[in-house]
Amino acid sequence: MVQLIEGVLSQGQRESLEIEDFIFHIIDPDADEDKRVIFLDEVNLHAKQRDFFLARLKEIAEGTQYKFLDDAVHLKEPCVEIVSQSDRFIELSRHITQDFSGRHKGQMSAGVFVIATVKYLVAAGNWQKLVFLVKMDKRPSFSYSYKNENGRLVASMSEIENALSEAKSAIQKSALIDVSNVFAWDVLAFDQIKKPSLGDYYKGFLGVTERQEDSYLTRKAHITVKSWARKLTKEQIPENEDALGYSGRAFNYLVDHDTFDTDEFINAVVRDDDSDRKAALQNRLREELASAGISGQRFRPQPVLMPTKTRRKLPMEYAEECPLILVNKKRGFYRPPRVFC
């Protein structure tokens, strides 16, 4: 039996991503209902434009892990077809876009809905395919030109109405779909509006349910940091640092935050005045979180559900940051009460 990968794409897998088929269709929410989607037949991408979209895809190759529902209409079948029948790519992309647009009953932002198939290197000589779906908002911008008028440089500006922003915030929704059963998840999905969860219509469009509960992810995040920290040698960490310090900061983050964010979590856990050593530690922790299936996920931490044994072993120093913590000076640990700070 093939071992499924628990985590998201590794850094190496992201770097190997290559676009195969690509199209986007234009969503115009102000048009009549039967004309809200302008279907394109082709998108000509020059090298710089291909790099732009590939960069966006690499950025969003993460998200909360979902599984397709067994007894529901979902995207698995059309995604399998879009990968296996490249001659039907445009036809199938239109069906998917129409379904996405048709499910949205409220106000929708104008923009484009991207459908792409990409290949990536799972391991040496093993190429597999994924399907990317991305809703990008258009963001009008301005271009300028200038000329010399009687010795004075005079600029003029013009609006570019149908501009696509490089800002990650312009990506409203994304989904990365594994049709080759390489990963333990079927879909990595992100919803800018409803994060860390998905909006009802978007979840219905994908036909998915969460693969893991928030309580499980909370415990897994903390356990992963503990395991990572224990493997570090004294030469790899600051002189005044130890495994309990990393574990304590991980715990505090999970207590203090309503939404788990991988970058914020890593920054909270790894503290170091040496920038090179800090970067190395952060990269190593990121890989551990990715292997554990935590990196890139969005969830609501549930620290109350951590085992009591885990909570008892956190360092004394964190009692100063949380006045509700009860300190047991004799044994040198604190035990968080039922009410967390």
C-alpha positions as a LaTeX table, in Angstrom:
\begin{tabular}{lrrr}
\hline
Residue & $x$ (\AA) & $y$ (\AA) & $z$ (\AA) \\
\hline
Met1 & 0.00 & 0.00 & 0.00 \\
Val2 & 1.34 & 3.44 & $-0.97$ \\
Gln3 & 2.00 & 5.73 & 2.00 \\
Leu4 & $-0.04$ & 8.92 & 1.62 \\
Ile5 & 1.70 & 12.22 & 2.33 \\
Glu6 & 0.15 & 13.91 & 5.38 \\
Gly7 & 1.44 & 17.42 & 4.74 \\
Val8 & 1.10 & 20.03 & 2.03 \\
Leu9 & 3.55 & 20.40 & $-0.84$ \\
Ser10 & 7.15 & 20.57 & 0.31 \\
Gln11 & 9.36 & 23.44 & $-0.76$ \\
Gly12 & 10.98 & 21.22 & $-3.38$ \\
Gln13 & 7.62 & 20.15 & $-4.78$ \\
Arg14 & 6.49 & 23.79 & $-4.99$ \\
Glu15 & 9.64 & 24.77 & $-6.83$ \\
Ser16 & 9.05 & 22.00 & $-9.39$ \\
Leu17 & 5.52 & 23.22 & $-10.28$ \\
Glu18 & 4.96 & 23.78 & $-13.98$ \\
Ile19 & 1.78 & 25.04 & $-15.65$ \\
Glu20 & 0.40 & 22.72 & $-18.31$ \\
Asp21 & $-3.12$ & 23.92 & $-19.18$ \\
Phe22 & $-4.33$ & 27.38 & $-18.16$ \\
Ile23 & $-7.42$ & 29.50 & $-18.65$ \\
Phe24 & $-9.40$ & 32.07 & $-16.78$ \\
His25 & $-12.95$ & 33.25 & $-17.27$ \\
Ile26 & $-14.16$ & 36.75 & $-16.41$ \\
Ile27 & $-16.77$ & 37.28 & $-13.70$ \\
Asp28 & $-18.84$ & 40.45 & $-14.08$ \\
Pro29 & $-21.32$ & 40.66 & $-11.17$ \\
Asp30 & $-23.00$ & 43.78 & $-12.57$ \\
Ala31 & $-24.15$ & 42.04 & $-15.76$ \\
Asp32 & $-27.45$ & 40.22 & $-16.21$ \\
Glu33 & $-27.52$ & 36.83 & $-14.53$ \\
Asp34 & $-27.07$ & 34.93 & $-17.79$ \\
Lys35 & $-24.10$ & 37.12 & $-18.72$ \\
Arg36 & $-22.25$ & 37.25 & $-15.41$ \\
Val37 & $-19.50$ & 35.00 & $-16.78$ \\
Ile38 & $-17.57$ & 35.89 & $-19.91$ \\
Phe39 & $-16.09$ & 32.62 & $-21.18$ \\
Leu40 & $-12.72$ & 32.88 & $-22.87$ \\
Asp41 & $-11.38$ & 30.45 & $-25.45$ \\
Glu42 & $-7.70$ & 31.03 & $-24.78$ \\
Val43 & $-5.32$ & 33.07 & $-22.67$ \\
Asn44 & $-1.98$ & 33.91 & $-24.25$ \\
Leu45 & 0.66 & 34.01 & $-21.55$ \\
His46 & 4.06 & 35.48 & $-22.29$ \\
Ala47 & 7.01 & 34.39 & $-20.16$ \\
Lys48 & 6.64 & 37.20 & $-17.61$ \\
Gln49 & 2.88 & 36.66 & $-17.32$ \\
Arg50 & 3.36 & 32.90 & $-16.91$ \\
Asp51 & 5.84 & 33.65 & $-14.13$ \\
Phe52 & 3.26 & 35.94 & $-12.49$ \\
Phe53 & 0.56 & 33.28 & $-12.36$ \\
Leu54 & 2.99 & 30.53 & $-11.40$ \\
Ala55 & 4.19 & 32.69 & $-8.48$ \\
Arg56 & 0.58 & 33.15 & $-7.35$ \\
Leu57 & $-0.01$ & 29.40 & $-7.55$ \\
Lys58 & 3.11 & 28.63 & $-5.51$ \\
Glu59 & 2.03 & 31.14 & $-2.86$ \\
Ile60 & $-1.34$ & 29.48 & $-2.36$ \\
Ala61 & $-0.22$ & 25.85 & $-2.51$ \\
Glu62 & $-1.45$ & 25.50 & 1.06 \\
Gly63 & $-4.64$ & 25.76 & 3.07 \\
Thr64 & $-6.89$ & 23.74 & 5.33 \\
Gln65 & $-7.08$ & 20.06 & 4.39 \\
Tyr66 & $-10.40$ & 18.70 & 3.19 \\
Lys67 & $-11.80$ & 15.40 & 1.94 \\
Phe68 & $-14.50$ & 15.00 & $-0.67$ \\
Leu69 & $-17.86$ & 14.01 & 0.79 \\
Asp70 & $-18.86$ & 10.46 & $-0.09$ \\
Asp71 & $-22.55$ & 11.10 & $-0.72$ \\
Ala72 & $-22.54$ & 14.53 & $-2.33$ \\
Val73 & $-21.94$ & 16.26 & $-5.61$ \\
His74 & $-18.34$ & 17.46 & $-5.65$ \\
Leu75 & $-15.49$ & 18.44 & $-7.96$ \\
Lys76 & $-13.60$ & 15.16 & $-7.97$ \\
Glu77 & $-15.05$ & 13.78 & $-11.19$ \\
Pro78 & $-14.65$ & 16.95 & $-13.32$ \\
Cys79 & $-11.12$ & 17.42 & $-11.95$ \\
Val80 & $-10.16$ & 13.85 & $-12.86$ \\
Glu81 & $-11.55$ & 14.49 & $-16.34$ \\
Ile82 & $-9.80$ & 17.82 & $-16.75$ \\
Val83 & $-6.46$ & 16.15 & $-16.00$ \\
Ser84 & $-6.97$ & 13.02 & $-18.07$ \\
Gln85 & $-8.72$ & 14.64 & $-21.05$ \\
Ser86 & $-6.67$ & 17.70 & $-21.94$ \\
Asp87 & $-8.58$ & 18.09 & $-25.22$ \\
Arg88 & $-11.69$ & 18.93 & $-23.13$ \\
Phe89 & $-9.88$ & 21.35 & $-20.82$ \\
Ile90 & $-11.68$ & 24.51 & $-22.01$ \\
Glu91 & $-15.09$ & 22.84 & $-22.05$ \\
Leu92 & $-14.71$ & 21.47 & $-18.53$ \\
Ser93 & $-13.27$ & 24.75 & $-17.22$ \\
Arg94 & $-16.44$ & 26.50 & $-18.36$ \\
His95 & $-18.64$ & 24.02 & $-16.49$ \\
Ile96 & $-16.63$ & 24.47 & $-13.30$ \\
Thr97 & $-16.69$ & 28.28 & $-13.56$ \\
Gln98 & $-20.42$ & 28.35 & $-14.26$ \\
Asp99 & $-21.07$ & 26.19 & $-11.22$ \\
Phe100 & $-18.90$ & 28.45 & $-9.04$ \\
Ser101 & $-20.64$ & 31.62 & $-10.23$ \\
Gly102 & $-24.13$ & 30.13 & $-10.09$ \\
Arg103 & $-23.82$ & 29.12 & $-6.44$ \\
His104 & $-22.97$ & 32.66 & $-5.31$ \\
Lys105 & $-26.29$ & 34.32 & $-4.48$ \\
Gly106 & $-24.91$ & 37.44 & $-2.79$ \\
Gln107 & $-22.69$ & 40.25 & $-4.04$ \\
Met108 & $-19.60$ & 38.97 & $-5.80$ \\
Ser109 & $-16.48$ & 40.98 & $-6.56$ \\
Ala110 & $-15.50$ & 41.42 & $-10.18$ \\
Gly111 & $-12.46$ & 39.48 & $-11.25$ \\
Val112 & $-11.33$ & 36.28 & $-12.91$ \\
Phe113 & $-11.71$ & 32.60 & $-12.07$ \\
Val114 & $-8.54$ & 30.71 & $-12.91$ \\
Ile115 & $-8.46$ & 27.02 & $-13.74$ \\
Ala116 & $-5.10$ & 25.39 & $-14.30$ \\
Thr117 & $-3.52$ & 21.96 & $-14.36$ \\
Val118 & 0.05 & 21.79 & $-13.13$ \\
Lys119 & 2.60 & 19.06 & $-12.85$ \\
Tyr120 & 5.06 & 18.66 & $-10.02$ \\
Leu121 & 7.81 & 16.29 & $-9.00$ \\
Val122 & 6.72 & 14.07 & $-6.11$ \\
Ala123 & 10.08 & 12.28 & $-6.07$ \\
Ala124 & 12.85 & 11.61 & $-8.57$ \\
Gly125 & 11.24 & 10.60 & $-11.86$ \\
Asn126 & 7.69 & 10.68 & $-10.44$ \\
Trp127 & 5.67 & 13.52 & $-11.96$ \\
Gln128 & 2.04 & 13.96 & $-10.89$ \\
Lys129 & $-0.68$ & 16.50 & $-11.63$ \\
Leu130 & $-2.81$ & 18.84 & $-9.57$ \\
Val131 & $-5.73$ & 21.14 & $-10.37$ \\
Phe132 & $-5.65$ & 24.76 & $-9.22$ \\
Leu133 & $-8.78$ & 26.89 & $-8.87$ \\
Val134 & $-8.32$ & 30.54 & $-7.95$ \\
Lys135 & $-10.74$ & 33.47 & $-7.70$ \\
Met136 & $-8.76$ & 36.71 & $-8.14$ \\
Asp137 & $-10.33$ & 40.14 & $-7.73$ \\
Lys138 & $-9.51$ & 42.80 & $-10.26$ \\
Arg139 & $-8.04$ & 45.96 & $-8.80$ \\
Pro140 & $-7.98$ & 49.04 & $-11.01$ \\
Ser141 & $-4.59$ & 50.71 & $-11.09$ \\
Phe142 & $-2.90$ & 53.56 & $-12.93$ \\
Ser143 & $-0.11$ & 53.81 & $-15.44$ \\
Tyr144 & 1.80 & 56.99 & $-16.21$ \\
Ser145 & 3.88 & 58.55 & $-18.92$ \\
Tyr146 & 5.70 & 61.87 & $-19.13$ \\
Lys147 & 7.09 & 64.19 & $-21.74$ \\
Asn148 & 9.10 & 67.35 & $-22.00$ \\
Glu149 & 6.97 & 70.44 & $-22.61$ \\
Asn150 & 9.07 & 73.56 & $-23.08$ \\
Gly151 & 11.71 & 72.34 & $-20.66$ \\
Arg152 & 9.21 & 71.07 & $-18.07$ \\
Leu153 & 8.62 & 67.36 & $-17.45$ \\
Val154 & 4.86 & 66.82 & $-17.40$ \\
Ala155 & 3.29 & 63.48 & $-16.40$ \\
Ser156 & $-0.10$ & 62.14 & $-17.40$ \\
Met157 & $-1.89$ & 59.16 & $-15.90$ \\
Ser158 & $-4.42$ & 56.71 & $-17.24$ \\
Glu159 & $-6.47$ & 54.06 & $-15.44$ \\
Ile160 & $-5.98$ & 50.36 & $-16.13$ \\
Glu161 & $-9.41$ & 49.02 & $-15.23$ \\
Asn162 & $-8.91$ & 45.28 & $-15.66$ \\
Ala163 & $-5.72$ & 44.94 & $-13.61$ \\
Leu164 & $-4.79$ & 41.87 & $-11.58$ \\
Ser165 & $-2.87$ & 42.60 & $-8.41$ \\
Glu166 & 0.21 & 40.71 & $-7.23$ \\
Ala167 & $-0.97$ & 41.20 & $-3.63$ \\
Lys168 & $-1.99$ & 37.95 & $-1.93$ \\
Ser169 & $-5.07$ & 39.76 & $-0.56$ \\
Ala170 & $-6.43$ & 39.92 & $-4.12$ \\
Ile171 & $-6.85$ & 36.15 & $-4.02$ \\
Gln172 & $-10.31$ & 35.66 & $-2.54$ \\
Lys173 & $-10.58$ & 31.89 & $-2.83$ \\
Ser174 & $-8.30$ & 29.07 & $-3.83$ \\
Ala175 & $-8.35$ & 25.31 & $-4.05$ \\
Leu176 & $-5.59$ & 22.84 & $-4.83$ \\
Ile177 & $-7.00$ & 19.46 & $-5.79$ \\
Asp178 & $-5.08$ & 16.18 & $-5.74$ \\
Val179 & $-6.49$ & 13.75 & $-8.27$ \\
Ser180 & $-3.64$ & 11.23 & $-8.08$ \\
Asn181 & $-4.09$ & 10.13 & $-4.45$ \\
Val182 & $-0.59$ & 11.21 & $-3.50$ \\
Phe183 & $-1.71$ & 13.11 & $-0.40$ \\
Ala184 & $-3.91$ & 12.15 & 2.54 \\
Trp185 & $-6.17$ & 15.11 & 1.67 \\
Asp186 & $-8.23$ & 15.64 & $-1.48$ \\
Val187 & $-8.36$ & 19.45 & $-1.39$ \\
Leu188 & $-6.40$ & 22.30 & 0.15 \\
Ala189 & $-8.79$ & 25.25 & 0.27 \\
Phe190 & $-8.67$ & 28.87 & 1.41 \\
Asp191 & $-11.40$ & 31.48 & 1.69 \\
Gln192 & $-10.24$ & 35.05 & 2.36 \\
Ile193 & $-13.73$ & 36.16 & 3.41 \\
Lys194 & $-14.57$ & 33.33 & 5.82 \\
Lys195 & $-11.10$ & 32.30 & 7.05 \\
Pro196 & $-10.18$ & 30.09 & 8.79 \\
Ser197 & $-13.23$ & 28.15 & 7.54 \\
Leu198 & $-15.02$ & 28.22 & 4.18 \\
Gly199 & $-18.21$ & 29.99 & 3.24 \\
Asp200 & $-21.22$ & 27.70 & 2.88 \\
Tyr201 & $-21.59$ & 28.19 & $-0.86$ \\
Tyr202 & $-17.86$ & 27.68 & $-1.52$ \\
Lys203 & $-17.80$ & 24.57 & 0.64 \\
Gly204 & $-20.84$ & 23.31 & $-1.23$ \\
Phe205 & $-19.20$ & 24.08 & $-4.55$ \\
Leu206 & $-16.15$ & 22.00 & $-3.61$ \\
Gly207 & $-18.25$ & 19.28 & $-1.94$ \\
Val208 & $-15.85$ & 18.77 & 0.95 \\
Thr209 & $-15.60$ & 18.37 & 4.70 \\
Glu210 & $-12.69$ & 19.06 & 7.04 \\
Arg211 & $-10.24$ & 16.19 & 7.18 \\
Gln212 & $-9.25$ & 16.86 & 10.80 \\
Glu213 & $-10.85$ & 18.61 & 13.77 \\
Asp214 & $-9.40$ & 21.78 & 15.28 \\
Ser215 & $-8.61$ & 20.01 & 18.54 \\
Tyr216 & $-6.50$ & 17.42 & 16.73 \\
Leu217 & $-4.61$ & 20.09 & 14.78 \\
Thr218 & $-3.97$ & 22.05 & 17.98 \\
Arg219 & $-2.42$ & 19.06 & 19.71 \\
Lys220 & $-0.48$ & 18.10 & 16.59 \\
Ala221 & 1.00 & 21.60 & 16.24 \\
His222 & 2.25 & 21.57 & 19.82 \\
Ile223 & 3.56 & 17.99 & 19.67 \\
Thr224 & 5.43 & 18.79 & 16.44 \\
Val225 & 7.22 & 21.73 & 18.05 \\
Lys226 & 8.16 & 19.58 & 21.06 \\
Ser227 & 9.55 & 16.84 & 18.82 \\
Trp228 & 11.44 & 19.34 & 16.66 \\
Ala229 & 12.93 & 21.12 & 19.68 \\
Arg230 & 14.14 & 17.90 & 21.32 \\
Lys231 & 16.18 & 17.04 & 18.23 \\
Leu232 & 18.08 & 20.33 & 18.27 \\
Thr233 & 21.65 & 20.29 & 19.55 \\
Lys234 & 23.17 & 22.95 & 21.82 \\
Glu235 & 25.25 & 24.15 & 18.88 \\
Gln236 & 22.11 & 24.86 & 16.82 \\
Ile237 & 20.31 & 27.11 & 19.32 \\
Pro238 & 21.07 & 30.25 & 21.38 \\
Glu239 & 22.97 & 29.74 & 24.61 \\
Asn240 & 20.00 & 30.63 & 26.83 \\
Glu241 & 17.47 & 28.54 & 24.86 \\
Asp242 & 16.16 & 25.01 & 25.45 \\
Ala243 & 13.39 & 22.68 & 24.27 \\
Leu244 & 10.99 & 23.78 & 27.01 \\
Gly245 & 11.28 & 27.41 & 25.88 \\
Tyr246 & 10.20 & 26.54 & 22.33 \\
Ser247 & 7.40 & 24.33 & 23.65 \\
Gly248 & 6.16 & 27.06 & 26.01 \\
Arg249 & 6.01 & 29.70 & 23.31 \\
Ala250 & 4.15 & 27.30 & 21.02 \\
Phe251 & 1.62 & 26.70 & 23.79 \\
Asn252 & 1.21 & 30.43 & 24.47 \\
Tyr253 & 0.56 & 31.11 & 20.79 \\
Leu254 & $-2.15$ & 28.43 & 20.71 \\
Val255 & $-3.75$ & 29.92 & 23.82 \\
Asp256 & $-3.62$ & 33.54 & 22.66 \\
His257 & $-4.73$ & 33.29 & 19.02 \\
Asp258 & $-8.17$ & 32.68 & 17.56 \\
Thr259 & $-6.76$ & 31.60 & 14.20 \\
Phe260 & $-3.65$ & 29.54 & 13.51 \\
Asp261 & $-1.30$ & 31.08 & 10.95 \\
Thr262 & 1.87 & 29.16 & 10.10 \\
Asp263 & 4.17 & 32.16 & 9.62 \\
Glu264 & 2.98 & 33.84 & 12.82 \\
Phe265 & 3.32 & 30.57 & 14.75 \\
Ile266 & 6.90 & 30.00 & 13.60 \\
Asn267 & 7.86 & 33.61 & 14.38 \\
Ala268 & 6.37 & 33.28 & 17.85 \\
Val269 & 8.20 & 30.02 & 18.59 \\
Val270 & 11.66 & 30.85 & 17.19 \\
Arg271 & 13.39 & 33.79 & 18.86 \\
Asp272 & 17.02 & 34.53 & 18.06 \\
Asp273 & 19.20 & 37.61 & 17.67 \\
Asp274 & 21.36 & 35.78 & 15.13 \\
Ser275 & 19.45 & 36.25 & 11.85 \\
Asp276 & 21.18 & 33.39 & 10.00 \\
Arg277 & 20.64 & 30.90 & 12.81 \\
Lys278 & 17.04 & 32.09 & 13.23 \\
Ala279 & 16.32 & 31.59 & 9.53 \\
Ala280 & 17.81 & 28.09 & 9.63 \\
Leu281 & 15.72 & 27.14 & 12.67 \\
Gln282 & 12.56 & 28.59 & 11.14 \\
Asn283 & 13.08 & 26.69 & 7.89 \\
Arg284 & 13.68 & 23.48 & 9.79 \\
Leu285 & 10.53 & 23.97 & 11.88 \\
Arg286 & 8.52 & 24.79 & 8.75 \\
Glu287 & 9.58 & 21.51 & 7.16 \\
Glu288 & 8.60 & 19.62 & 10.32 \\
Leu289 & 5.19 & 21.29 & 10.35 \\
Ala290 & 4.76 & 20.52 & 6.66 \\
Ser291 & 5.59 & 16.84 & 7.18 \\
Ala292 & 3.11 & 16.71 & 10.05 \\
Gly293 & 0.34 & 18.20 & 7.88 \\
Ile294 & 0.13 & 21.41 & 9.92 \\
Ser295 & 1.91 & 23.97 & 7.74 \\
Gly296 & $-0.50$ & 26.08 & 5.72 \\
Gln297 & $-3.59$ & 24.95 & 7.60 \\
Arg298 & $-6.03$ & 27.46 & 9.09 \\
Phe299 & $-7.90$ & 26.43 & 12.20 \\
Arg300 & $-9.18$ & 27.68 & 15.55 \\
Pro301 & $-6.77$ & 26.52 & 18.27 \\
Gln302 & $-8.34$ & 24.54 & 21.10 \\
Pro303 & $-5.69$ & 24.66 & 23.86 \\
Val304 & $-8.13$ & 23.61 & 26.60 \\
Leu305 & $-8.16$ & 20.16 & 25.02 \\
Met306 & $-4.41$ & 19.67 & 25.39 \\
Pro307 & $-3.51$ & 16.83 & 27.75 \\
Thr308 & $-2.97$ & 18.00 & 31.35 \\
Lys309 & 0.46 & 16.34 & 31.31 \\
Thr310 & 1.50 & 18.60 & 28.43 \\
Arg311 & 0.31 & 21.76 & 30.17 \\
Arg312 & 2.12 & 20.92 & 33.41 \\
Lys313 & 5.55 & 20.81 & 31.81 \\
Leu314 & 5.69 & 24.35 & 30.42 \\
Pro315 & 8.40 & 26.73 & 31.72 \\
Met316 & 7.95 & 28.92 & 34.80 \\
Glu317 & 8.82 & 32.10 & 32.89 \\
Tyr318 & 5.47 & 32.12 & 31.09 \\
Ala319 & 3.59 & 32.57 & 34.39 \\
Glu320 & 4.64 & 36.22 & 34.32 \\
Glu321 & 2.89 & 36.72 & 30.98 \\
Cys322 & $-0.35$ & 35.13 & 32.20 \\
Pro323 & $-1.51$ & 36.22 & 35.69 \\
Leu324 & $-4.21$ & 33.53 & 35.81 \\
Ile325 & $-1.63$ & 30.74 & 35.72 \\
Leu326 & $-1.16$ & 28.89 & 39.02 \\
Val327 & 2.52 & 28.38 & 39.81 \\
Asn328 & 3.76 & 25.33 & 41.70 \\
Lys329 & 7.16 & 26.56 & 42.90 \\
Lys330 & 8.07 & 23.29 & 44.57 \\
Arg331 & 7.94 & 21.24 & 41.38 \\
Gly332 & 8.93 & 24.06 & 39.03 \\
Phe333 & 6.01 & 24.10 & 36.60 \\
Tyr334 & 2.68 & 25.81 & 36.20 \\
Arg335 & $-0.75$ & 24.38 & 35.63 \\
Pro336 & $-3.16$ & 26.57 & 33.59 \\
Pro337 & $-6.58$ & 26.79 & 35.24 \\
Arg338 & $-9.87$ & 26.24 & 33.43 \\
Val339 & $-9.94$ & 29.91 & 32.40 \\
Phe340 & $-7.13$ & 30.78 & 30.01 \\
Cys341 & $-5.56$ & 34.21 & 29.59 \\
\hline
\end{tabular}
